[in-house]
Amino acid sequence: MTEVKRKVQAIEVNYVCDKCKHGMVERCGDTDTKTGFTPHKCMICGHEHTFKWVSYPRIDYIGEDDVL
Ligand SMILES: [Zn+2]
């Protein structure tokens, strides 16, 4: 096999609260290892969100030429 390398950039991925549409959500507990459910809370209004196997904010990497 041949190694292939390319430049990537880090991006921060946030989730905007479904209720107030202003605040960002923040993880407020541990991921359930069976279901993957991860509790989050809006930093402004406190509305609770649950995501499966993802948490916010998080850092992703994309190729420098990739379109967001
Ligand atoms: Zn909110």
N, CA, C, O and the ligand as a Tripos MOL2 file, in Angstrom:
@<TRIPOS>MOLECULE
protein
  273   271    69     0     0
PROTEIN
NO_CHARGES

@<TRIPOS>ATOM
      1 N           0.8450   -1.2090    0.0000 N.3       1 MET1
      2 CA          0.0000    0.0000    0.0000 C.3       1 MET1
      3 C           0.8740    1.2520    0.0000 C.2       1 MET1
      4 O           2.0060    1.2500    0.4840 O.2       1 MET1
      5 N           0.3160    2.2990   -0.5510 N.am      2 THR2
      6 CA          1.0280    3.5710   -0.6020 C.3       2 THR2
      7 C           0.3470    4.5800    0.3070 C.2       2 THR2
      8 O          -0.8790    4.6870    0.3300 O.2       2 THR2
      9 N           1.1380    5.3030    1.0400 N.am      3 GLU3
     10 CA          0.5540    6.3530    1.8780 C.3       3 GLU3
     11 C           0.0970    7.5110    1.0150 C.2       3 GLU3
     12 O           0.7840    7.9100    0.0740 O.2       3 GLU3
     13 N          -1.0490    8.0380    1.3380 N.am      4 VAL4
     14 CA         -1.5470    9.2140    0.6340 C.3       4 VAL4
     15 C          -1.7740   10.3030    1.6670 C.2       4 VAL4
     16 O          -2.4310   10.0760    2.6830 O.2       4 VAL4
     17 N          -1.2350   11.4760    1.4080 N.am      5 LYS5
     18 CA         -1.3890   12.5660    2.3730 C.3       5 LYS5
     19 C          -2.0230   13.7720    1.7130 C.2       5 LYS5
     20 O          -1.7900   14.0550    0.5370 O.2       5 LYS5
     21 N          -2.8060   14.4570    2.4680 N.am      6 ARG6
     22 CA         -3.3480   15.7130    1.9640 C.3       6 ARG6
     23 C          -3.5530   16.6440    3.1340 C.2       6 ARG6
     24 O          -3.7230   16.2140    4.2750 O.2       6 ARG6
     25 N          -3.5320   17.9350    2.8300 N.am      7 LYS7
     26 CA         -3.7280   18.9370    3.8700 C.3       7 LYS7
     27 C          -5.1880   19.0140    4.2490 C.2       7 LYS7
     28 O          -6.0670   18.9780    3.3880 O.2       7 LYS7
     29 N          -5.4430   19.1210    5.5340 N.am      8 VAL8
     30 CA         -6.8150   19.3050    5.9910 C.3       8 VAL8
     31 C          -6.8530   20.5000    6.9330 C.2       8 VAL8
     32 O          -5.8240   20.9600    7.4290 O.2       8 VAL8
     33 N          -8.0440   20.9800    7.1610 N.am      9 GLN9
     34 CA         -8.1870   22.0400    8.1490 C.3       9 GLN9
     35 C          -9.2110   21.6200    9.1880 C.2       9 GLN9
     36 O         -10.1480   20.8730    8.9080 O.2       9 GLN9
     37 N          -9.0050   22.1210   10.3870 N.am     10 ALA10
     38 CA         -9.9210   21.8050   11.4760 C.3      10 ALA10
     39 C         -11.0900   22.7840   11.4500 C.2      10 ALA10
     40 O         -10.9040   23.9840   11.2450 O.2      10 ALA10
     41 N         -12.2790   22.2690   11.6580 N.am     11 ILE11
     42 CA        -13.4520   23.1300   11.7650 C.3      11 ILE11
     43 C         -14.1970   22.7760   13.0440 C.2      11 ILE11
     44 O         -14.2240   21.6230   13.4740 O.2      11 ILE11
     45 N         -14.7960   23.7950   13.6350 N.am     12 GLU12
     46 CA        -15.6070   23.5540   14.8180 C.3      12 GLU12
     47 C         -17.0540   23.4160   14.3750 C.2      12 GLU12
     48 O         -17.5550   24.2330   13.6020 O.2      12 GLU12
     49 N         -17.7180   22.3880   14.8620 N.am     13 VAL13
     50 CA        -19.1130   22.1570   14.5140 C.3      13 VAL13
     51 C         -19.9650   22.4150   15.7450 C.2      13 VAL13
     52 O         -19.7810   21.7860   16.7870 O.2      13 VAL13
     53 N         -20.8940   23.3440   15.6110 N.am     14 ASN14
     54 CA        -21.7960   23.6600   16.7120 C.3      14 ASN14
     55 C         -23.2240   23.3460   16.3180 C.2      14 ASN14
     56 O         -23.5360   23.1980   15.1370 O.2      14 ASN14
     57 N         -24.0770   23.2470   17.3010 N.am     15 TYR15
     58 CA        -25.4930   23.0100   17.0360 C.3      15 TYR15
     59 C         -26.2830   24.1260   17.6950 C.2      15 TYR15
     60 O         -26.1620   24.3680   18.8950 O.2      15 TYR15
     61 N         -27.1000   24.8070   16.8840 N.am     16 VAL16
     62 CA        -27.8930   25.9090   17.4160 C.3      16 VAL16
     63 C         -29.2010   25.3670   17.9800 C.2      16 VAL16
     64 O         -29.8650   24.5370   17.3580 O.2      16 VAL16
     65 N         -29.5540   25.8410   19.1470 N.am     17 CYS17
     66 CA        -30.7350   25.3860   19.8800 C.3      17 CYS17
     67 C         -31.9960   25.4380   19.0180 C.2      17 CYS17
     68 O         -32.2800   26.4390   18.3600 O.2      17 CYS17
     69 N         -32.7450   24.3310   19.0410 N.am     18 ASP18
     70 CA        -33.9950   24.2660   18.2780 C.3      18 ASP18
     71 C         -35.0600   25.1790   18.8440 C.2      18 ASP18
     72 O         -35.9660   25.5930   18.1200 O.2      18 ASP18
     73 N         -34.9710   25.5010   20.1150 N.am     19 LYS19
     74 CA        -36.0280   26.2770   20.7510 C.3      19 LYS19
     75 C         -35.8170   27.7750   20.6110 C.2      19 LYS19
     76 O         -36.6540   28.4660   20.0310 O.2      19 LYS19
     77 N         -34.7140   28.2830   21.1330 N.am     20 CYS20
     78 CA        -34.5150   29.7410   21.0930 C.3      20 CYS20
     79 C         -33.8040   30.1910   19.8170 C.2      20 CYS20
     80 O         -33.8020   31.3830   19.5100 O.2      20 CYS20
     81 N         -33.2080   29.2780   19.0800 N.am     21 LYS21
     82 CA        -32.5140   29.5640   17.8180 C.3      21 LYS21
     83 C         -31.3640   30.5550   17.9800 C.2      21 LYS21
     84 O         -30.9290   31.1780   17.0120 O.2      21 LYS21
     85 N         -30.8830   30.6910   19.1940 N.am     22 HIS22
     86 CA        -29.7560   31.6080   19.4310 C.3      22 HIS22
     87 C         -28.5910   30.9090   20.0990 C.2      22 HIS22
     88 O         -27.4380   31.0620   19.6950 O.2      22 HIS22
     89 N         -28.9100   30.1380   21.1290 N.am     23 GLY23
     90 CA        -27.8490   29.5360   21.9280 C.3      23 GLY23
     91 C         -27.2380   28.3300   21.2380 C.2      23 GLY23
     92 O         -27.8600   27.6880   20.3910 O.2      23 GLY23
     93 N         -26.0240   28.0460   21.6180 N.am     24 MET24
     94 CA        -25.3730   26.8200   21.1770 C.3      24 MET24
     95 C         -25.5910   25.7740   22.2660 C.2      24 MET24
     96 O         -25.6550   26.0970   23.4520 O.2      24 MET24
     97 N         -25.7010   24.5330   21.8490 N.am     25 VAL25
     98 CA        -25.8480   23.4920   22.8560 C.3      25 VAL25
     99 C         -24.4750   23.0090   23.3030 C.2      25 VAL25
    100 O         -23.4810   23.1150   22.5860 O.2      25 VAL25
    101 N         -24.4670   22.4790   24.5070 N.am     26 GLU26
    102 CA        -23.2310   22.0020   25.0930 C.3      26 GLU26
    103 C         -23.5220   20.6750   25.7670 C.2      26 GLU26
    104 O         -24.5670   20.5100   26.3960 O.2      26 GLU26
    105 N         -22.6170   19.7430   25.6390 N.am     27 ARG27
    106 CA        -22.8060   18.4350   26.2590 C.3      27 ARG27
    107 C         -22.8730   18.5920   27.7750 C.2      27 ARG27
    108 O         -22.0540   19.2990   28.3630 O.2      27 ARG27
    109 N         -23.8330   17.9450   28.4030 N.am     28 CYS28
    110 CA        -23.9710   18.1050   29.8460 C.3      28 CYS28
    111 C         -23.9850   16.7700   30.5710 C.2      28 CYS28
    112 O         -24.3900   16.6950   31.7310 O.2      28 CYS28
    113 N         -23.5460   15.7220   29.8980 N.am     29 GLY29
    114 CA        -23.4990   14.4240   30.5600 C.3      29 GLY29
    115 C         -22.7580   13.4380   29.6860 C.2      29 GLY29
    116 O         -22.3300   13.7630   28.5790 O.2      29 GLY29
    117 N         -22.6130   12.2400   30.1940 N.am     30 ASP30
    118 CA        -21.8640   11.2330   29.4650 C.3      30 ASP30
    119 C         -22.7420   10.5120   28.4400 C.2      30 ASP30
    120 O         -23.9610   10.4310   28.5950 O.2      30 ASP30
    121 N         -22.1160   10.0050   27.4170 N.am     31 THR31
    122 CA        -22.7960    9.2090   26.4110 C.3      31 THR31
    123 C         -23.1930    7.8610   27.0050 C.2      31 THR31
    124 O         -22.3790    7.1960   27.6460 O.2      31 THR31
    125 N         -24.4300    7.4670   26.7930 N.am     32 ASP32
    126 CA        -24.8730    6.1380   27.2010 C.3      32 ASP32
    127 C         -24.1980    5.1260   26.2740 C.2      32 ASP32
    128 O         -24.3910    5.1580   25.0580 O.2      32 ASP32
    129 N         -23.4090    4.2330   26.8610 N.am     33 THR33
    130 CA        -22.6120    3.3350   26.0240 C.3      33 THR33
    131 C         -23.4640    2.3410   25.2580 C.2      33 THR33
    132 O         -22.9930    1.7590   24.2810 O.2      33 THR33
    133 N         -24.7130    2.1290   25.6760 N.am     34 LYS34
    134 CA        -25.5760    1.1830   24.9580 C.3      34 LYS34
    135 C         -26.3660    1.8560   23.8440 C.2      34 LYS34
    136 O         -26.4050    1.3670   22.7150 O.2      34 LYS34
    137 N         -26.9970    2.9860   24.1720 N.am     35 THR35
    138 CA        -27.8680    3.6300   23.1920 C.3      35 THR35
    139 C         -27.1550    4.7100   22.3930 C.2      35 THR35
    140 O         -27.6010    5.0670   21.3030 O.2      35 THR35
    141 N         -26.0520    5.2370   22.9200 N.am     36 GLY36
    142 CA        -25.3540    6.3250   22.2470 C.3      36 GLY36
    143 C         -25.9390    7.6840   22.5400 C.2      36 GLY36
    144 O         -25.4180    8.6970   22.0730 O.2      36 GLY36
    145 N         -27.0170    7.7230   23.3090 N.am     37 PHE37
    146 CA        -27.6610    9.0110   23.5940 C.3      37 PHE37
    147 C         -26.7540    9.8850   24.4590 C.2      37 PHE37
    148 O         -26.2220    9.4500   25.4810 O.2      37 PHE37
    149 N         -26.5990   11.1100   24.0200 N.am     38 THR38
    150 CA        -25.7180   12.0410   24.7170 C.3      38 THR38
    151 C         -26.4970   13.3120   25.0470 C.2      38 THR38
    152 O         -26.9470   14.0130   24.1410 O.2      38 THR38
    153 N         -26.6590   13.6140   26.3300 N.am     39 PRO39
    154 CA        -27.4550   14.7760   26.7080 C.3      39 PRO39
    155 C         -26.7250   16.1060   26.4730 C.2      39 PRO39
    156 O         -25.5280   16.2440   26.7290 O.2      39 PRO39
    157 N         -27.4880   17.0580   25.9830 N.am     40 HIS40
    158 CA        -26.9690   18.4050   25.7440 C.3      40 HIS40
    159 C         -27.9530   19.4180   26.2870 C.2      40 HIS40
    160 O         -29.1350   19.1320   26.4780 O.2      40 HIS40
    161 N         -27.4390   20.5960   26.5270 N.am     41 LYS41
    162 CA        -28.2690   21.6760   27.0440 C.3      41 LYS41
    163 C         -27.9120   22.9620   26.3260 C.2      41 LYS41
    164 O         -26.7430   23.2280   26.0490 O.2      41 LYS41
    165 N         -28.9330   23.7620   26.0270 N.am     42 CYS42
    166 CA        -28.6800   25.0720   25.4220 C.3      42 CYS42
    167 C         -28.0360   25.9840   26.4560 C.2      42 CYS42
    168 O         -28.4830   26.0470   27.6010 O.2      42 CYS42
    169 N         -26.9910   26.6880   26.0510 N.am     43 MET43
    170 CA        -26.2680   27.5560   26.9760 C.3      43 MET43
    171 C         -27.0670   28.8100   27.3240 C.2      43 MET43
    172 O         -26.7850   29.4650   28.3270 O.2      43 MET43
    173 N         -28.0610   29.1470   26.5050 N.am     44 ILE44
    174 CA        -28.8420   30.3500   26.7890 C.3      44 ILE44
    175 C         -30.1610   30.0150   27.4930 C.2      44 ILE44
    176 O         -30.4180   30.5110   28.5900 O.2      44 ILE44
    177 N         -31.0000   29.1730   26.8680 N.am     45 CYS45
    178 CA        -32.3250   28.9470   27.4550 C.3      45 CYS45
    179 C         -32.4110   27.6480   28.2610 C.2      45 CYS45
    180 O         -33.4080   27.4110   28.9430 O.2      45 CYS45
    181 N         -31.3880   26.8180   28.1890 N.am     46 GLY46
    182 CA        -31.3850   25.5970   28.9790 C.3      46 GLY46
    183 C         -32.1950   24.4570   28.3860 C.2      46 GLY46
    184 O         -32.3120   23.4000   29.0060 O.2      46 GLY46
    185 N         -32.7560   24.6520   27.1970 N.am     47 HIS47
    186 CA        -33.5300   23.6000   26.5390 C.3      47 HIS47
    187 C         -32.6440   22.3670   26.3390 C.2      47 HIS47
    188 O         -31.4830   22.4720   25.9460 O.2      47 HIS47
    189 N         -33.2200   21.2040   26.6190 N.am     48 GLU48
    190 CA        -32.4290   19.9830   26.5290 C.3      48 GLU48
    191 C         -32.5440   19.3210   25.1600 C.2      48 GLU48
    192 O         -33.6270   19.2490   24.5790 O.2      48 GLU48
    193 N         -31.4350   18.8510   24.6640 N.am     49 HIS49
    194 CA        -31.3700   18.1390   23.3970 C.3      49 HIS49
    195 C         -30.6340   16.8360   23.6370 C.2      49 HIS49
    196 O         -29.7350   16.7650   24.4750 O.2      49 HIS49
    197 N         -31.0140   15.8130   22.9060 N.am     50 THR50
    198 CA        -30.2720   14.5610   22.9870 C.3      50 THR50
    199 C         -29.8210   14.1580   21.5860 C.2      50 THR50
    200 O         -30.6200   14.1260   20.6500 O.2      50 THR50
    201 N         -28.5620   13.8600   21.4580 N.am     51 PHE51
    202 CA        -28.0260   13.4250   20.1710 C.3      51 PHE51
    203 C         -27.4880   12.0190   20.3170 C.2      51 PHE51
    204 O         -27.0730   11.6010   21.3980 O.2      51 PHE51
    205 N         -27.5040   11.3010   19.2150 N.am     52 LYS52
    206 CA        -27.0460    9.9210   19.2490 C.3      52 LYS52
    207 C         -25.6450    9.8260   18.6660 C.2      52 LYS52
    208 O         -25.4300   10.1200   17.4900 O.2      52 LYS52
    209 N         -24.7130    9.4190   19.4820 N.am     53 TRP53
    210 CA        -23.3080    9.2000   19.1040 C.3      53 TRP53
    211 C         -22.5980   10.4450   18.6060 C.2      53 TRP53
    212 O         -21.5180   10.3380   18.0270 O.2      53 TRP53
    213 N         -23.1630   11.6090   18.8110 N.am     54 VAL54
    214 CA        -22.4200   12.8310   18.4780 C.3      54 VAL54
    215 C         -22.5130   13.7880   19.6350 C.2      54 VAL54
    216 O         -23.4600   13.7390   20.4200 O.2      54 VAL54
    217 N         -21.5300   14.6620   19.7440 N.am     55 SER55
    218 CA        -21.5980   15.6900   20.7660 C.3      55 SER55
    219 C         -21.1350   17.0130   20.1750 C.2      55 SER55
    220 O         -20.3690   17.0600   19.2120 O.2      55 SER55
    221 N         -21.6180   18.0630   20.7730 N.am     56 TYR56
    222 CA        -21.2960   19.4280   20.3210 C.3      56 TYR56
    223 C         -20.7920   20.2370   21.4990 C.2      56 TYR56
    224 O         -21.1890   19.9480   22.6270 O.2      56 TYR56
    225 N         -19.9320   21.2470   21.3020 N.am     57 PRO57
    226 CA        -19.2490   21.4610   20.0270 C.3      57 PRO57
    227 C         -18.2100   20.3740   19.7890 C.2      57 PRO57
    228 O         -17.7160   19.7560   20.7320 O.2      57 PRO57
    229 N         -17.8860   20.1500   18.5370 N.am     58 ARG58
    230 CA        -16.8520   19.1650   18.2520 C.3      58 ARG58
    231 C         -15.9700   19.6730   17.1100 C.2      58 ARG58
    232 O         -16.3270   20.5930   16.3750 O.2      58 ARG58
    233 N         -14.8310   19.0480   16.9980 N.am     59 ILE59
    234 CA        -13.8810   19.4300   15.9540 C.3      59 ILE59
    235 C         -13.8750   18.3560   14.8830 C.2      59 ILE59
    236 O         -13.6880   17.1720   15.1640 O.2      59 ILE59
    237 N         -14.0840   18.7930   13.6530 N.am     60 ASP60
    238 CA        -13.9920   17.8900   12.5090 C.3      60 ASP60
    239 C         -12.8570   18.3620   11.6120 C.2      60 ASP60
    240 O         -12.3700   19.4850   11.7410 O.2      60 ASP60
    241 N         -12.4540   17.5070   10.7220 N.am     61 TYR61
    242 CA        -11.4300   17.8880    9.7640 C.3      61 TYR61
    243 C         -12.0000   17.7460    8.3670 C.2      61 TYR61
    244 O         -12.6730   16.7660    8.0490 O.2      61 TYR61
    245 N         -11.7210   18.7430    7.5370 N.am     62 ILE62
    246 CA        -12.1440   18.6480    6.1380 C.3      62 ILE62
    247 C         -10.9550   18.9570    5.2630 C.2      62 ILE62
    248 O         -10.0360   19.6630    5.6790 O.2      62 ILE62
    249 N         -10.9660   18.4370    4.0580 N.am     63 GLY63
    250 CA         -9.9020   18.7490    3.1070 C.3      63 GLY63
    251 C          -9.9220   20.2360    2.8140 C.2      63 GLY63
    252 O         -10.9820   20.8620    2.8170 O.2      63 GLY63
    253 N          -8.7370   20.8080    2.5590 N.am     64 GLU64
    254 CA         -8.6740   22.2590    2.3580 C.3      64 GLU64
    255 C          -9.5250   22.7220    1.1890 C.2      64 GLU64
    256 O          -9.9930   23.8600    1.1770 O.2      64 GLU64
    257 N          -9.7310   21.8560    0.2090 N.am     65 ASP65
    258 CA        -10.5240   22.2520   -0.9510 C.3      65 ASP65
    259 C         -11.9800   21.8360   -0.8510 C.2      65 ASP65
    260 O         -12.7840   22.1640   -1.7240 O.2      65 ASP65
    261 N         -12.3230   21.1190    0.2060 N.am     66 ASP66
    262 CA        -13.7070   20.6880    0.3570 C.3      66 ASP66
    263 C         -14.6140   21.8730    0.6380 C.2      66 ASP66
    264 O         -14.2070   22.8540    1.2610 O.2      66 ASP66
    265 N         -15.8380   21.7650    0.1730 N.am     67 VAL67
    266 CA        -16.8100   22.8170    0.4180 C.3      67 VAL67
    267 C         -17.6080   22.4300    1.6640 C.2      67 VAL67
    268 O         -18.0160   21.2790    1.8180 O.2      67 VAL67
    269 N         -17.8200   23.3890    2.5360 N.am     68 LEU68
    270 CA        -18.5680   23.1110    3.7560 C.3      68 LEU68
    271 C         -20.0320   22.8490    3.4400 C.2      68 LEU68
    272 O         -20.8240   22.5950    4.3480 O.2      68 LEU68
    273 ZN        -32.0000   27.7040   23.5750 Zn       69 ZN69
@<TRIPOS>BOND
     1     1     2 1
     2     2     3 1
     3     3     4 2
     4     3     5 am
     5     5     6 1
     6     6     7 1
     7     7     8 2
     8     7     9 am
     9     9    10 1
    10    10    11 1
    11    11    12 2
    12    11    13 am
    13    13    14 1
    14    14    15 1
    15    15    16 2
    16    15    17 am
    17    17    18 1
    18    18    19 1
    19    19    20 2
    20    19    21 am
    21    21    22 1
    22    22    23 1
    23    23    24 2
    24    23    25 am
    25    25    26 1
    26    26    27 1
    27    27    28 2
    28    27    29 am
    29    29    30 1
    30    30    31 1
    31    31    32 2
    32    31    33 am
    33    33    34 1
    34    34    35 1
    35    35    36 2
    36    35    37 am
    37    37    38 1
    38    38    39 1
    39    39    40 2
    40    39    41 am
    41    41    42 1
    42    42    43 1
    43    43    44 2
    44    43    45 am
    45    45    46 1
    46    46    47 1
    47    47    48 2
    48    47    49 am
    49    49    50 1
    50    50    51 1
    51    51    52 2
    52    51    53 am
    53    53    54 1
    54    54    55 1
    55    55    56 2
    56    55    57 am
    57    57    58 1
    58    58    59 1
    59    59    60 2
    60    59    61 am
    61    61    62 1
    62    62    63 1
    63    63    64 2
    64    63    65 am
    65    65    66 1
    66    66    67 1
    67    67    68 2
    68    67    69 am
    69    69    70 1
    70    70    71 1
    71    71    72 2
    72    71    73 am
    73    73    74 1
    74    74    75 1
    75    75    76 2
    76    75    77 am
    77    77    78 1
    78    78    79 1
    79    79    80 2
    80    79    81 am
    81    81    82 1
    82    82    83 1
    83    83    84 2
    84    83    85 am
    85    85    86 1
    86    86    87 1
    87    87    88 2
    88    87    89 am
    89    89    90 1
    90    90    91 1
    91    91    92 2
    92    91    93 am
    93    93    94 1
    94    94    95 1
    95    95    96 2
    96    95    97 am
    97    97    98 1
    98    98    99 1
    99    99   100 2
   100    99   101 am
   101   101   102 1
   102   102   103 1
   103   103   104 2
   104   103   105 am
   105   105   106 1
   106   106   107 1
   107   107   108 2
   108   107   109 am
   109   109   110 1
   110   110   111 1
   111   111   112 2
   112   111   113 am
   113   113   114 1
   114   114   115 1
   115   115   116 2
   116   115   117 am
   117   117   118 1
   118   118   119 1
   119   119   120 2
   120   119   121 am
   121   121   122 1
   122   122   123 1
   123   123   124 2
   124   123   125 am
   125   125   126 1
   126   126   127 1
   127   127   128 2
   128   127   129 am
   129   129   130 1
   130   130   131 1
   131   131   132 2
   132   131   133 am
   133   133   134 1
   134   134   135 1
   135   135   136 2
   136   135   137 am
   137   137   138 1
   138   138   139 1
   139   139   140 2
   140   139   141 am
   141   141   142 1
   142   142   143 1
   143   143   144 2
   144   143   145 am
   145   145   146 1
   146   146   147 1
   147   147   148 2
   148   147   149 am
   149   149   150 1
   150   150   151 1
   151   151   152 2
   152   151   153 am
   153   153   154 1
   154   154   155 1
   155   155   156 2
   156   155   157 am
   157   157   158 1
   158   158   159 1
   159   159   160 2
   160   159   161 am
   161   161   162 1
   162   162   163 1
   163   163   164 2
   164   163   165 am
   165   165   166 1
   166   166   167 1
   167   167   168 2
   168   167   169 am
   169   169   170 1
   170   170   171 1
   171   171   172 2
   172   171   173 am
   173   173   174 1
   174   174   175 1
   175   175   176 2
   176   175   177 am
   177   177   178 1
   178   178   179 1
   179   179   180 2
   180   179   181 am
   181   181   182 1
   182   182   183 1
   183   183   184 2
   184   183   185 am
   185   185   186 1
   186   186   187 1
   187   187   188 2
   188   187   189 am
   189   189   190 1
   190   190   191 1
   191   191   192 2
   192   191   193 am
   193   193   194 1
   194   194   195 1
   195   195   196 2
   196   195   197 am
   197   197   198 1
   198   198   199 1
   199   199   200 2
   200   199   201 am
   201   201   202 1
   202   202   203 1
   203   203   204 2
   204   203   205 am
   205   205   206 1
   206   206   207 1
   207   207   208 2
   208   207   209 am
   209   209   210 1
   210   210   211 1
   211   211   212 2
   212   211   213 am
   213   213   214 1
   214   214   215 1
   215   215   216 2
   216   215   217 am
   217   217   218 1
   218   218   219 1
   219   219   220 2
   220   219   221 am
   221   221   222 1
   222   222   223 1
   223   223   224 2
   224   223   225 am
   225   225   226 1
   226   226   227 1
   227   227   228 2
   228   227   229 am
   229   229   230 1
   230   230   231 1
   231   231   232 2
   232   231   233 am
   233   233   234 1
   234   234   235 1
   235   235   236 2
   236   235   237 am
   237   237   238 1
   238   238   239 1
   239   239   240 2
   240   239   241 am
   241   241   242 1
   242   242   243 1
   243   243   244 2
   244   243   245 am
   245   245   246 1
   246   246   247 1
   247   247   248 2
   248   247   249 am
   249   249   250 1
   250   250   251 1
   251   251   252 2
   252   251   253 am
   253   253   254 1
   254   254   255 1
   255   255   256 2
   256   255   257 am
   257   257   258 1
   258   258   259 1
   259   259   260 2
   260   259   261 am
   261   261   262 1
   262   262   263 1
   263   263   264 2
   264   263   265 am
   265   265   266 1
   266   266   267 1
   267   267   268 2
   268   267   269 am
   269   269   270 1
   270   270   271 1
   271   271   272 2
@<TRIPOS>SUBSTRUCTURE
     1 MET1         2 RESIDUE 1 A MET
     2 THR2         6 RESIDUE 1 A THR
     3 GLU3        10 RESIDUE 1 A GLU
     4 VAL4        14 RESIDUE 1 A VAL
     5 LYS5        18 RESIDUE 1 A LYS
     6 ARG6        22 RESIDUE 1 A ARG
     7 LYS7        26 RESIDUE 1 A LYS
     8 VAL8        30 RESIDUE 1 A VAL
     9 GLN9        34 RESIDUE 1 A GLN
    10 ALA10       38 RESIDUE 1 A ALA
    11 ILE11       42 RESIDUE 1 A ILE
    12 GLU12       46 RESIDUE 1 A GLU
    13 VAL13       50 RESIDUE 1 A VAL
    14 ASN14       54 RESIDUE 1 A ASN
    15 TYR15       58 RESIDUE 1 A TYR
    16 VAL16       62 RESIDUE 1 A VAL
    17 CYS17       66 RESIDUE 1 A CYS
    18 ASP18       70 RESIDUE 1 A ASP
    19 LYS19       74 RESIDUE 1 A LYS
    20 CYS20       78 RESIDUE 1 A CYS
    21 LYS21       82 RESIDUE 1 A LYS
    22 HIS22       86 RESIDUE 1 A HIS
    23 GLY23       90 RESIDUE 1 A GLY
    24 MET24       94 RESIDUE 1 A MET
    25 VAL25       98 RESIDUE 1 A VAL
    26 GLU26      102 RESIDUE 1 A GLU
    27 ARG27      106 RESIDUE 1 A ARG
    28 CYS28      110 RESIDUE 1 A CYS
    29 GLY29      114 RESIDUE 1 A GLY
    30 ASP30      118 RESIDUE 1 A ASP
    31 THR31      122 RESIDUE 1 A THR
    32 ASP32      126 RESIDUE 1 A ASP
    33 THR33      130 RESIDUE 1 A THR
    34 LYS34      134 RESIDUE 1 A LYS
    35 THR35      138 RESIDUE 1 A THR
    36 GLY36      142 RESIDUE 1 A GLY
    37 PHE37      146 RESIDUE 1 A PHE
    38 THR38      150 RESIDUE 1 A THR
    39 PRO39      154 RESIDUE 1 A PRO
    40 HIS40      158 RESIDUE 1 A HIS
    41 LYS41      162 RESIDUE 1 A LYS
    42 CYS42      166 RESIDUE 1 A CYS
    43 MET43      170 RESIDUE 1 A MET
    44 ILE44      174 RESIDUE 1 A ILE
    45 CYS45      178 RESIDUE 1 A CYS
    46 GLY46      182 RESIDUE 1 A GLY
    47 HIS47      186 RESIDUE 1 A HIS
    48 GLU48      190 RESIDUE 1 A GLU
    49 HIS49      194 RESIDUE 1 A HIS
    50 THR50      198 RESIDUE 1 A THR
    51 PHE51      202 RESIDUE 1 A PHE
    52 LYS52      206 RESIDUE 1 A LYS
    53 TRP53      210 RESIDUE 1 A TRP
    54 VAL54      214 RESIDUE 1 A VAL
    55 SER55      218 RESIDUE 1 A SER
    56 TYR56      222 RESIDUE 1 A TYR
    57 PRO57      226 RESIDUE 1 A PRO
    58 ARG58      230 RESIDUE 1 A ARG
    59 ILE59      234 RESIDUE 1 A ILE
    60 ASP60      238 RESIDUE 1 A ASP
    61 TYR61      242 RESIDUE 1 A TYR
    62 ILE62      246 RESIDUE 1 A ILE
    63 GLY63      250 RESIDUE 1 A GLY
    64 GLU64      254 RESIDUE 1 A GLU
    65 ASP65      258 RESIDUE 1 A ASP
    66 ASP66      262 RESIDUE 1 A ASP
    67 VAL67      266 RESIDUE 1 A VAL
    68 LEU68      270 RESIDUE 1 A LEU
    69 ZN69       273 GROUP 0 **** ****
